[in-house]
């Protein structure tokens, strides 16, 4: 079953939880779909913000929405939301998507819940009808249109989903839709994923941040051929390792989503506040563990947004590299609105000590080129026999 991932942020605890939303058979939810035509329901107060479609790092157009719901409309246990989305391409059939979201116990609060959802489309023009109703029968609805098409910089890129096609959001490619067309040799890879807000000015991790981080990771694993993957998710703000799996599989991406969603940047342990250089210690420990790993990787790749810290790594904090040590890379994601900004963070400073390379990522095209640089860097040198 295909799943469309929704991220729910409850401002009370500043955490996010992923909910699967699936493409559904219209015949099985006919009664629910009639609610799109009926307006005889009490209004549920909410704000819906459509997300314009953009080519994601797996070369698929990703569109979606952010929903804000004031939680003072609820109290206690047992409440739920049912969300329905109908996406219709010009000249094509309507694709319905649905999810059921069970809310946690809600105290008296002025907090606002945030739900982020996404879906995938090919090039074309689409009508989107969105509706959410709660256990009390109240309804919130909104309609809009989307028209995904490549930007000038993206022209010539092979989009990995057919035109006028609707897909639910999934972390990894379905058979026949892989966007990795390289013939590079597979590598032993460690990914160190930095769980942090996209903007260094923010102190909260939003639903859109979480979706972007896991999307980046998914796209990397889809496009870079690997023999094995070790994944570590860490937070410099929390000075903590959040998730580790030695033999990582894309099937565990939902666990990564959950680990990132559980980051509570608004609630910091007093010991973190006391240890002003704890983020540097954490970073050094992560790097040194890779240098001395029993099964070392060919490539250790930091992935994530710019860190808010600009410290220098102490000279004696990192172990010396030898001939068998991995090569280090940092894919530093910066959104287009920060394209002109230059900021060398603590991860960049650490990689300089390791003779590693920081590659700035603003677009899918730059992401693909960065992966090619990694592939070239670890490509085995031709033998004397082959050169002849």
Beta strands, then each sheet from edge to edge (+ up, - down):
strand 1: 4-10
strand 2: 15-23
strand 3: 47-55
strand 4: 61-70
strand 5: 80-89
strand 6: 94-102
strand 7: 112-121
strand 8: 126-134
strand 9: 139-146
strand 10: 166-168
strand 11: 187-194
strand 12: 226-235
strand 13: 240-245
strand 14: 299-305
strand 15: 327-333
strand 16: 357-361
sheet 1: 3+ 4- 7+ 1- 2+ 6- 5+ 8- 9+
sheet 2: 3+ 4- 7+ 10-
sheet 3: 13+ 12- 11- 14- 15- 16-
end
